[in-house]
Amino acid sequence: MATLQRIRNHGLFLLIIVGLAMLAFILGDALNSGSSFMNKSREYIGEIEGQKIHYTEYESAVEQLTEVYKIESGRSDFDEDMHAQIRNQVWQMLVAKYTLQDQAKQIGMDITSDELYELCAGAKPHQLITSRRMFAGQNGQFDRNILINFLASIEMDSENAEQAANLKQAKNYWMYWENAVRLTAMQEKYVGLIQNMLTANNLDAKYAAQAKQTKVNVDYAMKPYYTVADSLVKVSTNDIRKIYDERKQMYKQTPNRDIAYIAYPIVPSEADYQLAEKAMQEIQEEFRTTEEVALVVNSNSDVMYDGNNYSEKTIPAAYKDFAFAKGAKKNDFMELNYDEATRTFRMARLMDCGYNSPDSVQLKGIATKEGEQDQEYGWFTEAELQKDIAEPAFAGKVGQRFTVTLGMEDRTFEITGLTKPTPKAKVAIIEREVTPSSKTFAAIYNEANQFVVNNQDEEAFRAAAEEAKMEIETATNLQKMANKVADLKSSRAIVRWAFNAKEGQVSDVFECGDKYIVAVLTATHDGEYREFEDVQATLRYEAVNRKKAEYISKQIADAKTLAEVAEKMGSEVRHIDALTEDSYRFGIEGMEPAAVGTAFATAAGELSKPVKGNQGVIVLVPSDVQRAEAEVDYKAEIASLNARTSYSLPYQLINNLEQNADIVDNRATFQ
């Protein structure tokens, strides 16, 4: 189907703003599948503002969002990290929907059907629609005619099962963006309403103008904390705890776990290498002489033979010198050899050489149905095109057209550009990576399992690992919904275990990709705040600086002039011209807001009290204070202040809704 193919052809471009619209996917039918919801079994993955989320509803949303990602990216080979990202994205969508929906209901706010139509297909559609490459003309700009034609095409009756499936995909794709527009518009309405309520006033404008206009020159001396030896100050646990108590709200936490673990790499044994080499030796002669090269290669190799043309740039580096050697000829043979870096046995046969062809072709799709338009597809290498398109494209000439059958539909292409022909070669390659056999897997597993049997607590775990000279890795602050541990593949099971184990407990053996893992639970953290002991080391640095500030202040206590202060500090007097009240920086010293405030709070010509800054102690003398004299342009100042808040306010408002929402997250029970 042309419409879906158009989506696929621009899949890479469609990713540009997909992140912006992901929050919208949950609106409408995609996640709210009907009145039967309340009749489903009582298996709920969570609850948001009183709205219970059934497991099947959540999984359905995950599947649908996965399909959207596939269309947007043009890929289907998502790894576990991508699947985890999609699952988390769905949950965030649900949170965003129900928290905003609750607020909208309370204030009577909604997006009507007429509004939604105008935003999606009206005279001036929303930027989420106009930004789509799908709806762009040949000049790259949004073309409403293309949009209208697309909408008409997805309402057509299907002629066969394949076309029906394509139509369904295209409709779901459109519903995604329609829902994206609806939620985004709801957010914009809500944020706009609050922004209008929080607008700056004349008093704000007056203070802002004065802060920019009021200036002072400053002479100062500074002694950095690092110039005072740590041995000159004494910090007690109570000093550090005092800072902890001041900052306790910063240390809120969700339940988490700390573990330590050892790894048993699953690598081939010597017997595995011998078996792999023997198998390659047994087919070497057949590969050298057979007429059925594709059959032999594709039955024995990790690299399939597709008959594509390699250039010196596209051929794998290991075969470049062989295929493009001076005097190379058809049926030349690369003898069996071994690459230690990739653990691979390999050999190759030169199927053809000594000819030239282009590296890339530029194609245009020719419209064959009423209402369709020609489509510029851009440049492709041979490897980027399926074989039945690549062969006529690279064999033709500029301006030539050809037709191929794709599924149940004939498609016509025109060659609009070809790069300069370069030397090419066809190479058949047999590669076989040496992998661990089932016997090897069993032997390594048994070794790891024996470690578990012999070491049932943390003390024994650490002692045995150290004796065996095994590296003990740690993972701290493991969250309940973490998809994996550090960079360990398929390690979600370890997270589940950690939240059901007791401190000091040693795990069973986990298979994590190419490693067997044995873990021990070293700490559980279930309190509302991080414990003092967990942050003590971090806070000690600040406690030391506070003591150093007191030490420096005592050293300069009897100084009467700035010159005396500088001498006692062992520093020099520095100068700042025209420091303003709204300054973010204090000269070359960086972010020192206390010093900026002190400069304006101290009378001109007077020596200030020592300022305990971020980087050191500062003493200053202000002079030449210039008070605000210019008239205030209230309109301009208010506009400037509102513009400032407009950048952060939308995020703060939506985040505040979610932070204060009543949310129960039971996903860990199901994942």
NUDO-63643 format. One line per field, with one value per residue (C-alpha): residue number from 1; residue in three letters; x, y, z. Coordinates in steps of 0.2 Angstrom, whole numbers, always signed. Example, Ala and Ser with C-alpha at 12.3 -4.5 7.8 and 13.67 -1.06 7.14 Angstrom:
<rs>
k	c(1	2)
r	c(Ala	Ser)
c1	c(+62	+68)
c2	c(-22	-5)
c3	c(+39	+36)
</rs>
This chain:
<rs>
k	c(1	2	3	4	5	6	7	8	9	10	11	12	13	14	15	16	17	18	19	20	21	22	23	24	25	26	27	28	29	30	31	32	33	34	35	36	37	38	39	40	41	42	43	44	45	46	47	48	49	50	51	52	53	54	55	56	57	58	59	60	61	62	63	64	65	66	67	68	69	70	71	72	73	74	75	76	77	78	79	80	81	82	83	84	85	86	87	88	89	90	91	92	93	94	95	96	97	98	99	100	101	102	103	104	105	106	107	108	109	110	111	112	113	114	115	116	117	118	119	120	121	122	123	124	125	126	127	128	129	130	131	132	133	134	135	136	137	138	139	140	141	142	143	144	145	146	147	148	149	150	151	152	153	154	155	156	157	158	159	160	161	162	163	164	165	166	167	168	169	170	171	172	173	174	175	176	177	178	179	180	181	182	183	184	185	186	187	188	189	190	191	192	193	194	195	196	197	198	199	200	201	202	203	204	205	206	207	208	209	210	211	212	213	214	215	216	217	218	219	220	221	222	223	224	225	226	227	228	229	230	231	232	233	234	235	236	237	238	239	240	241	242	243	244	245	246	247	248	249	250	251	252	253	254	255	256	257	258	259	260	261	262	263	264	265	266	267	268	269	270	271	272	273	274	275	276	277	278	279	280	281	282	283	284	285	286	287	288	289	290	291	292	293	294	295	296	297	298	299	300	301	302	303	304	305	306	307	308	309	310	311	312	313	314	315	316	317	318	319	320	321	322	323	324	325	326	327	328	329	330	331	332	333	334	335	336	337	338	339	340	341	342	343	344	345	346	347	348	349	350	351	352	353	354	355	356	357	358	359	360	361	362	363	364	365	366	367	368	369	370	371	372	373	374	375	376	377	378	379	380	381	382	383	384	385	386	387	388	389	390	391	392	393	394	395	396	397	398	399	400	401	402	403	404	405	406	407	408	409	410	411	412	413	414	415	416	417	418	419	420	421	422	423	424	425	426	427	428	429	430	431	432	433	434	435	436	437	438	439	440	441	442	443	444	445	446	447	448	449	450	451	452	453	454	455	456	457	458	459	460	461	462	463	464	465	466	467	468	469	470	471	472	473	474	475	476	477	478	479	480	481	482	483	484	485	486	487	488	489	490	491	492	493	494	495	496	497	498	499	500	501	502	503	504	505	506	507	508	509	510	511	512	513	514	515	516	517	518	519	520	521	522	523	524	525	526	527	528	529	530	531	532	533	534	535	536	537	538	539	540	541	542	543	544	545	546	547	548	549	550	551	552	553	554	555	556	557	558	559	560	561	562	563	564	565	566	567	568	569	570	571	572	573	574	575	576	577	578	579	580	581	582	583	584	585	586	587	588	589	590	591	592	593	594	595	596	597	598	599	600	601	602	603	604	605	606	607	608	609	610	611	612	613	614	615	616	617	618	619	620	621	622	623	624	625	626	627	628	629	630	631	632	633	634	635	636	637	638	639	640	641	642	643	644	645	646	647	648	649	650	651	652	653	654	655	656	657	658	659	660	661	662	663	664	665	666	667	668	669	670	671)
r	c(Met	Ala	Thr	Leu	Gln	Arg	Ile	Arg	Asn	His	Gly	Leu	Phe	Leu	Leu	Ile	Ile	Val	Gly	Leu	Ala	Met	Leu	Ala	Phe	Ile	Leu	Gly	Asp	Ala	Leu	Asn	Ser	Gly	Ser	Ser	Phe	Met	Asn	Lys	Ser	Arg	Glu	Tyr	Ile	Gly	Glu	Ile	Glu	Gly	Gln	Lys	Ile	His	Tyr	Thr	Glu	Tyr	Glu	Ser	Ala	Val	Glu	Gln	Leu	Thr	Glu	Val	Tyr	Lys	Ile	Glu	Ser	Gly	Arg	Ser	Asp	Phe	Asp	Glu	Asp	Met	His	Ala	Gln	Ile	Arg	Asn	Gln	Val	Trp	Gln	Met	Leu	Val	Ala	Lys	Tyr	Thr	Leu	Gln	Asp	Gln	Ala	Lys	Gln	Ile	Gly	Met	Asp	Ile	Thr	Ser	Asp	Glu	Leu	Tyr	Glu	Leu	Cys	Ala	Gly	Ala	Lys	Pro	His	Gln	Leu	Ile	Thr	Ser	Arg	Arg	Met	Phe	Ala	Gly	Gln	Asn	Gly	Gln	Phe	Asp	Arg	Asn	Ile	Leu	Ile	Asn	Phe	Leu	Ala	Ser	Ile	Glu	Met	Asp	Ser	Glu	Asn	Ala	Glu	Gln	Ala	Ala	Asn	Leu	Lys	Gln	Ala	Lys	Asn	Tyr	Trp	Met	Tyr	Trp	Glu	Asn	Ala	Val	Arg	Leu	Thr	Ala	Met	Gln	Glu	Lys	Tyr	Val	Gly	Leu	Ile	Gln	Asn	Met	Leu	Thr	Ala	Asn	Asn	Leu	Asp	Ala	Lys	Tyr	Ala	Ala	Gln	Ala	Lys	Gln	Thr	Lys	Val	Asn	Val	Asp	Tyr	Ala	Met	Lys	Pro	Tyr	Tyr	Thr	Val	Ala	Asp	Ser	Leu	Val	Lys	Val	Ser	Thr	Asn	Asp	Ile	Arg	Lys	Ile	Tyr	Asp	Glu	Arg	Lys	Gln	Met	Tyr	Lys	Gln	Thr	Pro	Asn	Arg	Asp	Ile	Ala	Tyr	Ile	Ala	Tyr	Pro	Ile	Val	Pro	Ser	Glu	Ala	Asp	Tyr	Gln	Leu	Ala	Glu	Lys	Ala	Met	Gln	Glu	Ile	Gln	Glu	Glu	Phe	Arg	Thr	Thr	Glu	Glu	Val	Ala	Leu	Val	Val	Asn	Ser	Asn	Ser	Asp	Val	Met	Tyr	Asp	Gly	Asn	Asn	Tyr	Ser	Glu	Lys	Thr	Ile	Pro	Ala	Ala	Tyr	Lys	Asp	Phe	Ala	Phe	Ala	Lys	Gly	Ala	Lys	Lys	Asn	Asp	Phe	Met	Glu	Leu	Asn	Tyr	Asp	Glu	Ala	Thr	Arg	Thr	Phe	Arg	Met	Ala	Arg	Leu	Met	Asp	Cys	Gly	Tyr	Asn	Ser	Pro	Asp	Ser	Val	Gln	Leu	Lys	Gly	Ile	Ala	Thr	Lys	Glu	Gly	Glu	Gln	Asp	Gln	Glu	Tyr	Gly	Trp	Phe	Thr	Glu	Ala	Glu	Leu	Gln	Lys	Asp	Ile	Ala	Glu	Pro	Ala	Phe	Ala	Gly	Lys	Val	Gly	Gln	Arg	Phe	Thr	Val	Thr	Leu	Gly	Met	Glu	Asp	Arg	Thr	Phe	Glu	Ile	Thr	Gly	Leu	Thr	Lys	Pro	Thr	Pro	Lys	Ala	Lys	Val	Ala	Ile	Ile	Glu	Arg	Glu	Val	Thr	Pro	Ser	Ser	Lys	Thr	Phe	Ala	Ala	Ile	Tyr	Asn	Glu	Ala	Asn	Gln	Phe	Val	Val	Asn	Asn	Gln	Asp	Glu	Glu	Ala	Phe	Arg	Ala	Ala	Ala	Glu	Glu	Ala	Lys	Met	Glu	Ile	Glu	Thr	Ala	Thr	Asn	Leu	Gln	Lys	Met	Ala	Asn	Lys	Val	Ala	Asp	Leu	Lys	Ser	Ser	Arg	Ala	Ile	Val	Arg	Trp	Ala	Phe	Asn	Ala	Lys	Glu	Gly	Gln	Val	Ser	Asp	Val	Phe	Glu	Cys	Gly	Asp	Lys	Tyr	Ile	Val	Ala	Val	Leu	Thr	Ala	Thr	His	Asp	Gly	Glu	Tyr	Arg	Glu	Phe	Glu	Asp	Val	Gln	Ala	Thr	Leu	Arg	Tyr	Glu	Ala	Val	Asn	Arg	Lys	Lys	Ala	Glu	Tyr	Ile	Ser	Lys	Gln	Ile	Ala	Asp	Ala	Lys	Thr	Leu	Ala	Glu	Val	Ala	Glu	Lys	Met	Gly	Ser	Glu	Val	Arg	His	Ile	Asp	Ala	Leu	Thr	Glu	Asp	Ser	Tyr	Arg	Phe	Gly	Ile	Glu	Gly	Met	Glu	Pro	Ala	Ala	Val	Gly	Thr	Ala	Phe	Ala	Thr	Ala	Ala	Gly	Glu	Leu	Ser	Lys	Pro	Val	Lys	Gly	Asn	Gln	Gly	Val	Ile	Val	Leu	Val	Pro	Ser	Asp	Val	Gln	Arg	Ala	Glu	Ala	Glu	Val	Asp	Tyr	Lys	Ala	Glu	Ile	Ala	Ser	Leu	Asn	Ala	Arg	Thr	Ser	Tyr	Ser	Leu	Pro	Tyr	Gln	Leu	Ile	Asn	Asn	Leu	Glu	Gln	Asn	Ala	Asp	Ile	Val	Asp	Asn	Arg	Ala	Thr	Phe	Gln)
c1	c(+0	+7	+3	+12	+26	+28	+29	+42	+53	+54	+55	+72	+66	+50	+61	+65	+50	+43	+50	+39	+23	+26	+16	+1	-1	-12	-27	-42	-45	-26	-27	-45	-52	-70	-83	-77	-62	-71	-76	-58	-50	-43	-25	-20	-3	-6	-17	-16	-27	-40	-39	-35	-23	-26	-12	-19	-22	-4	+2	-9	-2	+16	+12	+5	+19	+31	+23	+24	+42	+45	+36	+45	+63	+61	+68	+61	+76	+74	+86	+81	+85	+73	+59	+62	+62	+45	+38	+43	+37	+20	+19	+24	+11	-2	+4	+3	-14	-23	-15	-19	-36	-40	-35	-44	-60	-60	-58	-70	-56	-56	-52	-68	-70	-71	-55	-46	-51	-44	-28	-25	-32	-38	-31	-17	-13	-3	+16	+16	+7	+16	+33	+30	+40	+26	+16	+30	+30	+46	+52	+52	+38	+21	+8	-10	-15	-4	-11	-29	-25	-17	-33	-44	-33	-34	-53	-53	-60	-46	-46	-37	-30	-13	-20	-32	-17	-8	-23	-25	-7	-8	-24	-16	-1	-13	-22	-6	-2	-20	-19	-2	-10	-25	-14	-1	-15	-22	-5	-4	-21	-17	+0	-7	-20	-8	+4	-9	-12	+6	+11	+23	+16	+23	+31	+41	+46	+52	+63	+70	+74	+82	+93	+100	+103	+110	+129	+144	+162	+170	+188	+190	+202	+198	+207	+201	+197	+210	+224	+220	+227	+213	+224	+221	+203	+193	+176	+165	+151	+139	+146	+142	+125	+120	+122	+112	+98	+98	+97	+87	+73	+86	+89	+71	+72	+62	+66	+82	+95	+114	+122	+139	+142	+155	+154	+159	+162	+154	+168	+173	+183	+198	+187	+175	+189	+195	+177	+174	+191	+187	+170	+177	+191	+178	+169	+184	+187	+169	+168	+183	+175	+156	+145	+131	+141	+126	+119	+136	+139	+121	+121	+138	+142	+137	+138	+125	+129	+117	+128	+129	+143	+157	+167	+184	+174	+160	+169	+174	+192	+198	+194	+199	+217	+211	+197	+205	+223	+232	+230	+215	+204	+188	+188	+203	+202	+207	+213	+205	+212	+208	+204	+208	+200	+183	+185	+181	+187	+185	+188	+182	+180	+181	+165	+168	+180	+187	+171	+164	+147	+140	+141	+124	+108	+95	+77	+60	+43	+31	+13	+2	-15	-26	-23	-5	+10	+28	+39	+58	+66	+84	+100	+103	+118	+115	+115	+101	+89	+80	+87	+73	+74	+93	+97	+88	+92	+111	+110	+100	+104	+98	+80	+76	+61	+57	+43	+44	+31	+31	+19	+2	+6	+17	+28	+37	+53	+64	+83	+86	+105	+120	+137	+153	+156	+170	+179	+168	+169	+158	+164	+157	+162	+161	+164	+160	+162	+168	+154	+153	+145	+131	+145	+155	+139	+136	+154	+154	+137	+142	+158	+147	+134	+147	+153	+135	+134	+150	+147	+130	+133	+142	+158	+160	+156	+169	+183	+180	+180	+196	+204	+200	+206	+189	+184	+169	+158	+145	+129	+121	+104	+95	+77	+63	+59	+77	+78	+95	+110	+125	+128	+124	+112	+95	+98	+81	+79	+93	+84	+68	+78	+87	+70	+64	+81	+88	+104	+119	+109	+119	+109	+107	+116	+109	+112	+115	+120	+138	+140	+134	+132	+132	+126	+125	+113	+124	+111	+92	+86	+67	+66	+59	+76	+94	+102	+115	+129	+126	+129	+141	+156	+149	+144	+161	+168	+156	+158	+177	+175	+164	+177	+190	+179	+179	+198	+201	+189	+198	+215	+209	+198	+209	+212	+206	+209	+207	+226	+228	+215	+224	+241	+234	+226	+242	+232	+230	+217	+206	+193	+176	+169	+150	+144	+125	+112	+106	+123	+125	+144	+156	+170	+182	+177	+161	+145	+146	+129	+132	+147	+135	+122	+135	+142	+125	+122	+138	+140	+152	+169	+166	+175	+163	+162	+170	+158	+158	+157	+156	+175	+183	+181	+179	+180	+176	+174	+161	+162	+155	+137	+126	+108	+94	+89	+81	+63	+56	+48	+35	+28	+45	+51	+35	+37	+55	+50	+36	+47	+60	+47	+39	+54	+53	+35	+28	+39	+37	+18	+17	+30	+21	+5	+14	+24	+8	-3	-9	+1	+2	+15	+14	+24	+38	+25	+22	+39)
c2	c(+0	+17	+26	+14	+12	+31	+30	+17	+26	+41	+31	+38	+56	+52	+50	+68	+73	+56	+59	+75	+66	+50	+56	+57	+39	+34	+46	+39	+21	+16	+13	+16	+0	+1	-3	-21	-14	-16	-33	-39	-50	-41	-40	-22	-16	+0	+14	+33	+46	+32	+25	+6	+0	-18	-28	-33	-14	-10	-24	-19	-2	-8	-19	-4	+8	-5	-5	+14	+14	+1	+12	+27	+19	+7	-6	-21	-28	-20	-25	-28	-10	-3	-14	-8	+10	+7	-1	+13	+26	+18	+19	+38	+40	+33	+44	+60	+56	+52	+66	+79	+72	+73	+92	+95	+87	+98	+115	+109	+109	+98	+97	+97	+86	+102	+109	+92	+92	+109	+105	+89	+93	+111	+126	+128	+111	+108	+108	+89	+87	+100	+93	+76	+72	+61	+76	+86	+90	+90	+106	+99	+110	+104	+101	+100	+92	+77	+76	+76	+63	+52	+53	+49	+34	+26	+26	+16	-1	-15	-27	-41	-47	-39	-22	-23	-26	-12	+0	-5	-1	+16	+20	+16	+27	+41	+38	+39	+57	+62	+57	+65	+82	+80	+77	+91	+103	+99	+102	+118	+124	+119	+127	+143	+145	+144	+155	+169	+167	+168	+183	+196	+213	+230	+227	+212	+223	+237	+226	+217	+234	+240	+224	+227	+246	+246	+243	+243	+242	+229	+226	+210	+196	+178	+163	+146	+132	+121	+131	+126	+109	+97	+93	+110	+108	+94	+88	+78	+66	+79	+92	+81	+76	+94	+97	+80	+87	+103	+94	+79	+83	+81	+63	+56	+39	+25	+7	+1	-12	-14	-30	-37	-50	-61	-67	-83	-79	-92	-94	-108	-122	-129	-144	-131	-123	-140	-145	-129	-130	-148	-143	-129	-141	-154	-141	-132	-142	-142	-123	-121	-132	-132	-124	-122	-109	-100	-117	-122	-104	-102	-119	-117	-99	-85	-73	-77	-75	-63	-60	-41	-31	-26	-10	-7	+4	-9	-25	-31	-26	-44	-48	-32	-36	-53	-47	-32	-38	-35	-49	-56	-67	-77	-92	-87	-94	-88	-102	-106	-95	-89	-72	-72	-55	-61	-80	-84	-96	-90	-93	-85	-87	-74	-76	-61	-46	-34	-24	-7	-1	+14	+14	+23	+26	+40	+34	+42	+33	+36	+38	+26	+29	+44	+56	+50	+60	+55	+53	+57	+43	+49	+40	+21	+9	-8	-16	-4	-10	-27	-37	-36	-17	-16	-26	-16	+0	-2	-10	+4	+22	+39	+42	+24	+17	-1	-9	-22	-32	-29	-40	-39	-22	-16	-1	+9	+18	+30	+31	+50	+48	+37	+39	+37	+18	+11	-6	-20	-39	-53	-63	-78	-79	-93	-88	-98	-90	-102	-103	-113	-130	-136	-147	-131	-122	-136	-136	-117	-118	-132	-122	-107	-118	-126	-108	-105	-122	-119	-100	-96	-79	-63	-66	-83	-76	-62	-73	-87	-74	-66	-83	-87	-70	-66	-48	-43	-30	-19	-12	+1	+10	-4	+2	-10	-7	-8	-17	-24	-23	-12	-18	-36	-43	-51	-47	-42	-58	-52	-36	-47	-58	-43	-37	-54	-58	-55	-45	-56	-69	-77	-80	-95	-94	-82	-83	-66	-66	-72	-74	-83	-72	-76	-61	-57	-44	-32	-19	-15	+3	+5	+21	+37	+45	+39	+35	+46	+33	+32	+51	+54	+53	+65	+78	+77	+88	+102	+100	+102	+118	+125	+122	+129	+145	+147	+144	+157	+170	+168	+171	+188	+193	+208	+215	+233	+235	+225	+225	+218	+204	+200	+199	+188	+177	+176	+182	+198	+212	+210	+221	+219	+233	+236	+221	+221	+215	+202	+195	+176	+176	+186	+191	+177	+167	+160	+156	+165	+172	+176	+188	+197	+200	+206	+218	+227	+225	+233	+252	+260	+260	+248	+232	+218	+203	+187	+178	+159	+156	+140	+140	+150	+165	+182	+199	+214	+233	+241	+258	+269	+263	+268	+267	+264	+281	+276	+275	+257	+251	+240	+232	+226	+220	+210	+202	+198	+190	+180	+174	+168	+158	+151	+140	+131	+133	+120	+106	+111	+111	+94	+87	+94	+86	+69	+72	+75	+62	+47	+33	+15	+6	-13	-16	-25	-39	-42	-39)
c3	c(+0	-5	+11	+22	+11	+11	+30	+29	+17	+29	+44	+50	+48	+58	+73	+74	+85	+91	+108	+110	+106	+115	+130	+119	+114	+128	+124	+115	+109	+110	+129	+134	+125	+131	+145	+147	+157	+174	+170	+168	+181	+196	+191	+191	+187	+196	+201	+196	+204	+207	+190	+191	+177	+172	+166	+149	+146	+150	+139	+125	+126	+126	+110	+101	+106	+100	+83	+82	+86	+72	+59	+65	+66	+51	+63	+72	+80	+97	+111	+129	+133	+120	+126	+144	+137	+129	+144	+155	+142	+142	+161	+160	+147	+159	+173	+162	+155	+171	+181	+168	+165	+184	+184	+167	+174	+190	+180	+165	+152	+137	+118	+108	+92	+81	+90	+87	+68	+66	+75	+65	+47	+48	+39	+51	+59	+75	+73	+77	+60	+50	+56	+49	+34	+29	+24	+16	-2	-14	-7	+11	+17	+24	+10	+17	+0	+4	+22	+15	+2	+15	+26	+12	+7	+24	+23	+7	+6	+6	-9	+0	+16	+14	+10	+25	+36	+29	+30	+48	+52	+43	+53	+69	+64	+61	+77	+86	+80	+82	+100	+101	+96	+108	+124	+118	+116	+133	+141	+131	+137	+155	+155	+147	+160	+174	+165	+164	+182	+187	+176	+183	+189	+190	+207	+199	+184	+196	+206	+190	+182	+198	+199	+182	+184	+201	+200	+212	+210	+222	+229	+237	+244	+244	+252	+244	+255	+246	+253	+271	+275	+281	+296	+303	+306	+315	+309	+321	+316	+324	+312	+297	+304	+306	+287	+285	+295	+285	+269	+273	+261	+247	+252	+249	+241	+234	+241	+233	+236	+235	+229	+225	+212	+203	+185	+177	+158	+147	+134	+122	+128	+119	+113	+106	+96	+89	+84	+75	+66	+61	+54	+43	+37	+31	+20	+13	-2	-7	-5	-16	-30	-29	-42	-28	-19	-11	-4	+4	+11	+18	+25	+35	+37	+49	+34	+21	+3	-7	-22	-19	-26	-14	-17	-8	+5	+8	+9	+26	+30	+32	+14	+6	+1	-5	-16	-24	-25	-41	-53	-43	-54	-53	-41	-31	-14	+3	+14	+30	+44	+62	+69	+87	+90	+85	+89	+71	+58	+40	+22	+6	-13	-26	-37	-49	-51	-63	-67	-62	-56	-46	-27	-25	-34	-32	-35	-37	-35	-49	-45	-54	-46	-46	-31	-28	-32	-37	-22	-20	-11	-11	-12	-8	-8	-15	+3	+8	-6	-7	-21	-34	-33	-32	-47	-60	-51	-52	-70	-77	-83	-77	-83	-85	-76	-70	-61	-48	-38	-20	-11	-21	-28	-43	-40	-53	-50	-60	-58	-55	-51	-51	-44	-54	-57	-46	-45	-38	-33	-28	-13	-5	+13	+26	+44	+59	+76	+90	+103	+119	+117	+129	+138	+141	+147	+159	+165	+169	+177	+188	+194	+198	+207	+217	+223	+229	+238	+247	+252	+259	+267	+262	+273	+265	+248	+249	+256	+243	+228	+234	+237	+219	+213	+206	+204	+215	+206	+215	+210	+222	+222	+212	+210	+210	+192	+185	+169	+173	+184	+177	+160	+163	+149	+154	+172	+177	+187	+198	+203	+207	+218	+227	+232	+239	+248	+265	+268	+267	+257	+242	+226	+215	+198	+185	+166	+160	+142	+140	+159	+174	+189	+208	+219	+237	+244	+254	+260	+259	+259	+263	+273	+267	+267	+263	+279	+286	+285	+266	+263	+277	+266	+253	+266	+275	+261	+265	+284	+281	+271	+285	+298	+286	+284	+303	+303	+290	+298	+315	+306	+299	+313	+319	+301	+299	+280	+265	+262	+279	+275	+259	+268	+282	+268	+258	+243	+233	+232	+216	+208	+200	+189	+188	+198	+196	+209	+197	+193	+193	+195	+207	+195	+191	+206	+198	+207	+224	+227	+245	+240	+227	+241	+253	+240	+240	+259	+264	+265	+252	+258	+273	+275	+275	+287	+280	+268	+268	+249	+239	+235	+249	+261	+253	+261	+251	+251	+239	+231	+218	+220	+205	+210	+197	+189	+172	+170	+171	+155	+164	+148	+142	+159	+162	+145	+149	+166	+158	+144	+157	+166	+150	+148	+164	+170	+158	+164	+182	+181	+173	+184	+200	+195	+194	+210	+220	+212	+221	+212	+216	+205	+205	+189	+197	+202	+183	+176)
</rs>
